[in-house]
């Protein structure tokens, strides 16, 4: 165990100093700082080295209820949090969570409870979005940083473009405020990290080392519609639109901070409202929101939106629940709107984006054509058609939702 009378440790071949670093929140965080062996000798004498605890190397095992500084003969890099659960009032905290999560309030409590009691469990990428000010989004990130201290870190989007990842490796939370992921490969990396168990740790001048990762990402942004590129099948994302606070309190963060011990006690006592449904605990249906659908809709191409609009219009006018078409039919339909595309793009939209399967054999179906005056005509033809339903369009395109 860590000897507080000896503020040093030798881990592997290197020496480290335990230092209590003051923070802006009025608390000191015990931090491990790489130290010079000769400096220790100069300050305490050579025999002092024999008193320093020695460990083979590092490990990183998160725990908030049964924390161990030393596991086997390795030093645990995960930081113990200073808050101790203690029974008390949590009125401000409950009100704040209810404001952010509304009808998904119980899911939010489950998310926070799992984060505290089961830190290695994968959780969805939580995205709090709003183009309004004074919503509490940034306060939520600051509050989590205060709770988890050195185990939570603020990350900028360009961190995912760098080959080095020591700034977030071994962290429980990656917090991102006003972040824009405008490259698809960054989105894919974010999705991969949220469900992976291991990752190669890279630092300048050092060999790559495989480490266990358990980081959860939380994104807050004022850009509701295109801060990240995802599709309707991105089951890892929990997107919530946050409204403006009805009563803005200048001391809100301080009030939340005061209730942290009581809230952690509450999390250890309550019963989860959900059972594990997926590797990220929650099912896609549980966390899917209108904000998610709007985000996906905005990420769709002009061709895709126009095709969906035309198909829905045909179904509405002819009182149909589904329509059959082949890629070349789709090209012809959007061409009437002066949008040029190709059969390959339409096939990609129908198969990859919409996840539809065409007929294995050429079959008869009713082909629809749209004329310049808005008239709809149909004729029987044969082809390996796809079937698009009204329900599919309403579910995946926000413009057609009457609710």
N, C-alpha and C positions, 0 to 999 in steps of 0.2 A: 504494500500500500504506500501511497504518497506520504513522505515524512515532512511535516510542515516545518520542522526545525532545520531540515536540510533543503534549501530552496532549489536544489539542482537534481537532475537525473541524467544518467548516461543511457542513451537509447541507441543500440547498435554501436557505432564507433563515435558518435557525436554527443556533445554535452548540451544540455538545455537548462534554462533558468525559468522558474515559475515566477511570474510577475503579476501583481494585481493592478490591472489597467482601469483607470477611471473612465466612465462613460457619460454621455450627455444626459442619461436618465438618472444620474445620481447614485449609481451602483458600480462597484468594482467587479471586473470580470477577470478571473484567474486565467492567464494566458501563458502558453509555453513559447519561450523565445530561445532560438539557437544561440549558444554561448561559447566563448573561447576557453579552451582548457587552460591555457597559460594564464588567462585573467583570473581563473579560479585559484590557481597556484599562487599568483601574486597576492591575491586578497586573503587567502586562508592557509597557505602552506601546502606542500606536496602531500603530506599524510592525510590531509582532508579529503583527497580523492577516494581513499578507501571507504569513507563513510557514505559516499554518494550511491543511491540505489541504482542498480544496473538491470537493463532489460534487453532482450534479444532484438526487438524491433517494435514496430507499431502494429496496431489493429484498429478497427473502428466499428464498435458495436453500440448502437443507440439504445438507450433505456432512460426512462424518466422516473420509474417507480422502484427499480432494483438496480441502480447504477453501480458499475464496478470500474474503478480507475485502472486496475491491473487485471488482465485476463490471461491466465497461464503465466508465461514469462514475457508477455508483451504489454506495452503501454497503450491504453485505450485513448485514441485521439478524439473520440466523441466527448463533447464538453458536458459536465453535469450542470443542470440549470439550478439557479439559486433559489427559485420559488418553491416553497413547501406547501402542499395542499393543506388548507385549513378551513373549517366550516365558517360560513359568513354570508353576508348579503351579496347577491349578484344581479340586482335589479337593473343597473345600467348596462351590464353586459348582455343580459337576455334581451333587453329592448333594442340594443345595437344589432345583435344577430338577427332579430326578427325584422328589423328595418332592411337589412341587406338581403335576406333570403325569403322573406314573406311566406308564401305557401309551401316552400321547401325548407322551412325552419327546422323540422325534425331531421331532415337529411343533413343539414348544416351542423347540427349538434352531433350527429353520428360521425361526420367527417372530422370534426374537431376532437371528438373522443377517441377515434381510431388513431389520429395523429399523435395524441398524447400517450395512449395506453398500448398501441401496437405500431410503433414507429417504422417497422420494416414493411408493413402492409402497403401495397401500391394503392394510390388514390388518383382520381381524375385530375386533369389539368384544369384548375379552377380559374375562370376568366370573369372578372367583374367589369362591366362596361357601362358607360354613360357619357353622353355629350354635354351633360349638365355639370355644374360645379357644386361643391359642398354636398357631396353624396355620401362621404364616409369611406370611399374606396382606399385612399391613401392611409387613412387612419387605421383601417383594418390591417394593412401591411405593417405599419409601425407597431401596432399592438402585438402582432405575431412575432415581430423581431424582439420586442421587450420580453415576451414569454420565453422564447427559445434561445435568446441571446446569441452566443457564437455559433449555434447550430443553424441559424438562419442567416442568409446573405442576400443582399440586393445585387441583381445581375442585369447587365445591359445586353441588348440583343447581339452586339458585336462579339460578346464572349463566346458565342456559339460558332463564330467564324474563325476563331483562333484555334490552333492545334493544341494549345496549352489549356488545362482545365483544373489547375490546382485551386482556383478561387472558389469553386463550388464543390469540389470533390469532398466526400465525407460530410456533407451538409444534409440536414433534414428538409430545409425549405429553400427554394430558389425564388425570391420575390422580385417581380418585374413591374415597374411603374412607368406608364406612358411608353410602352414598348411597341415597336412595329416590326413584324416579321414579314418582309416583302419578298422573301426567297423561299421557294418550295422546299429546297433541301434543308433549310433551317427548321422549318416546320416538321419535316420528317425526323430530324435529329432530336427535336424536342419530344416527339411522340415515342421515339425509341428509348430515350433516357427515362421516360416516365414509367416504363414497364420492364426495363432491363434490370438484371440482378448484379451484373458486373460491368466494369468499364476500364479501359486502359488509362491509367494516370500518367499524364505527360507534364514534365516540368523542364524548364530550360537547363540544358547541360546534364540531364539525368536520363537514365534508361527508363523505358516504359514499364510500368508495373500494373498488373491487374488488381483492381480493388472491387469490393462490394459497394454498390450504390443503392440508396433508398430515398433519393431526393424527390420531393413533391414540388411542382411548379404552380405558382399563383401569379396571374397576370391581371393588372389593372390598367385600364386605358380609357381615354375620352373618345377614341375612334371606334364606334359601335359596329361599323359595317365592313371594314376590310383591314383590320390590324393583323390578321393572319390568314393564310390560305388553307382552308379546310373544305371537305365535301360533306355531304349528308350522312356518310358512313364513318365519320371520324368519331368513334365511340369514346375516345379518351377525353373529350372536352366537355366541361360543364360551364356553360356560358349564361350569365345572369345580367339582365338590365337592372341598374340600380337607380332609384329615384332620388330626387333631392331631399335632404333631411328636412323634416317639418320644423324641427326646433334645433337650430345650430347652437352648440355649446362650445365655448372657447376652451373649456377645461375637460372636454370629452375624453381625450387620451389619458389624462391624469386620473379621471374617474375609473376608466377601464383598468388602468394600471393598479389602482388600489384594490380592485376586486379579483386580481389574478389568482392569489392563493385560494380564495373561496370558489372561483370558477373551476380551478383544477380539482379541487375536492369534489365539486359537483360532477365533473366528468368521470371520476373514479367510482361514483356511487350510482349513476343512472344506468338504466338498461338500454342497450341499443334498440332503436326502432326498426332496424333492418337486419336481415341476414345476408351473408356474403352471396352475391349474385354473379360475380365475374372476378377476373384477376385484379380489377380495380375496385373491388367490393360492390359498387353499385351497378345496376343494369343500365343500359343506354336509355331505356324507357323512363327510368326514375329521374335521370338528370337532364333529359332533353327539354329544352325550353323554346319559346318563341324567339328569344334573342339568338339562340343557336341557329334556328331556321332562317332568320333574317341575315345572319352572317354568311351562311352557306349560299343563300340566294344571291347575295351581292358578289360572291366569288364566281358565280356562273358566268359563262361567256354570253355575249350578245346573241349568238346563234342559238344557244341552248334555251335562253329566256324566250326568244321569239318563237321557237318551235313549241315550247310548252304553252305559250299564250294562244297560238293558233289551234293547237289540239284541244285545249280547254274550250275555246270559242265554238269549235265544231260540235263538241259534245253538248254544250249548253244549248245551242240552237236546234240541234236535232234530238235533244233529250236522250242522250246515250250515256252509258256508264263506262264504256271502253271503246277503243278504236285500234284497228290494226294498220300497220304501215311497214314498208321496207325503207332502207336508207335513201334510195333514189326518190321515193315519195316525199320524204322529209326535205330533201334538197329542193324539190319543186315547190313545196309549200312555203318555205322561207324565201325563195327567190321572188315570190309575189310581193314580198315586203322589201325587195331590192337589197337583200342580203345574200352575198355570194359565199358558197361553201362547197364542200365536196362530199361524195359518198363515204369516203374514209373517215372524215370528221364526224359525220352523222352516225356512222357505225360505232365510232369510239364513244360518242355521247350516249347512245342507246345501250351499249354493252358495258362500257367501263364506268361511265358516270351514273347512269340510271340502273345499272346492274340487271338489265333485262336479258332474257334468253330468247333467241328466235327459233322458229320451227325448224326441225331437222330436215324436213322434206318440203318441197314446193307444194303449197296448198292454195285453194281458192279463198279470197278475202275481198272485202269491199274497199276499194281505193278511193280516197277523197281528193278532189282538186278544188283550189280556191281561185276564183276569177277576180279581175281588177275591180269589178263593181260590187264585190263582196258576196257574189252568188257561190253556193257550194254545190258541186256536182260529184257524182259517184258512179263507179262502174266496177263490175266484177273482173278480177284479174288473179293471176297466180304468182306466188312468190314465197320465200322463207321469211315470213313477216314476224314483227315484234308486236306485242300487245301492251298498250298503255291505258291505264285505268284512270277514271276521274279521281278516285281516292288517292292514287299515287301523286297526282298533280297537286291536289289540295294539301297533302302531307308535306310535300317537298318544295312547294313554291308558295311563299307567303302571300303573294298577290291574290291567290284564289281562295284564301281562308276567309269565310264569311263571319267567323266569330270575332 
